[in-house]
Amino acid sequence: MQTIAVRTERRSQLIDITREVREAVAGSGSGAAVLVYVPHTTAAVTINEHINPELLDDLADGMERVVGDSWPWRHDDADGPNGPSHLRSSLVGIHVIVPLQGDGTLALGTYQGIFLCEFDGPRDRVVHVCVLQ
C-alpha cells in the first residue's frame, strides 16, 4: 500500500490526485485493479473530468447546494457543525476502484481523473492506494 499526503486549502475543494495515484502504482508489479481509499469521514474520492478546472469548482459548489449548510444539523464537534460534510462524503463515497491495463497503467478514460473531495477543510488528508491482484 502507498499513501499520498494532501493538504487542502478550502472548506469544499476537489483536488486532482491522478498523477500521484499513477506514481503510486508505477513499479508495483502486476495487478487487476487499484483501490483508491480515503480514511476520512468528511472527505471522499471520485472520478470525473480533469480537462476543465472550472468543473472542479462547479462540483464543489453543487455539493454545497445539494446538501445545505443551513439545514438544522444536530452533529457538532470541536471544529463546529460539520454534519453537511459527513453527508457529502457519504454521497460521493470514500473509495474508487480503477482497472489496470496489461502494462500496469490506470485504465482511465481520455477525460477522466481521480479527485480527492474535501468537504471540511482546510485539512491534511491522506489517500491510500492499493494494487489488487
N, C-alpha and C positions, 0 to 999 in steps of 0.2 A: 504494500500500500504506500502511495505517495501522498503527501499533504501539501496543499497550496495555501499560503497565507495571503489574506486580502484585507486591506484597510479601506473601509467605506468612508465617504465624505458627507453624505446627506442622509436624512431620515429615510427617504424612499429613493432607491437607485438601482439600476441594473448595470452590472459590470461584466464586460466580455472577458471570459476566462478560457476561451478556446485555445489560445496559444499555450497557456500554462498546462492545460489538460493534454495537449499534443506532446509537450515536452515530458510530462509525467509518464506518458505511455511509451514514448520512444525508448527502445532498448530493453523493454520489459519482456521480450520474447513473444511467443505466440499466445493467442487467446481468441476467444469468440466475441467478446464484448468488453466494454469498460463501464464500470459503475462510477458515477459522479454523485457524491453524497455530501450533504450539508448537515453537520451535527448541531443545528441550532433550531430553536422554536419560533424565532421571529425573522428567519431568513429562508430562502428557498433556492432552487436551481431550475432553470428551464432552457429549452432550445427554441430559438426564434431567429429572425433575420438579423444578420450582423453587417449589412451593407450600409444602411442609413442610420447614423447615430441619433437622429431625431426620434426614431421609433422607440428607442430605449426610454426617453423621457415620456413619450406618449403612453407606453405600457405602465410605467411607474405612476403617472398621473391617473390613468384609467383604473388601476387597482385602488387608488385613494377614493375614486368616485364610486366604485363597486362596493367597497367596504368603508363606510363613513366614519371619520374620527368623532363626529358629534353624536353618534348613537349613544344610548345610555349604557355604557360599558361598566361592568362591575369589577373586572380584573384590574388590579393595580399592583405595581411592585416598586422597588426602590427608585427606579428611574421615572416613575409616573405611570399613568394609564397607558398600557400598550396592548389591550385586547384586540384592537384592529390589526396590529402587526402579527399577532398569533393567527388570526383568521386568514389574513392574506397569505401567510406562509402555508397554511393548511390547504388553501385553494390551489396554489401553484404546485406545491409538493417539494419534498426535501431530497429527491433523487431523480436522476435520469439514467437510462442505460443506452449506450451507443454501440452499435455493432462495429467490429473491427474488420477491415479488409484483409486479404491474404498477406499483405506486406506489413500488417500491424498498425496501419494508419486508421484514423477515425473515418467511418463511413457516413460522413455528414453530407447533406445536400449542398449544392453550389452556394446558396444564400444563407445556410444555417450556421449558427454559432451557439456556444454554450455560455449561459449567463448566470452569475450569482445575483440573486434578487435580495436586496436589503430592504427591510420594512421597518427597522427600529434603530437606525444609525444616527450618527456615525459610530462605527464599532470596528474592532479587529475580529475578523472571521477566518475560519478555516474551511477548506473543501478537501474531502478525502477522495482519492482516485484509486480504484482497484481494478486490475485486469481480471476478468472472469474467464475461466478455462472452459 
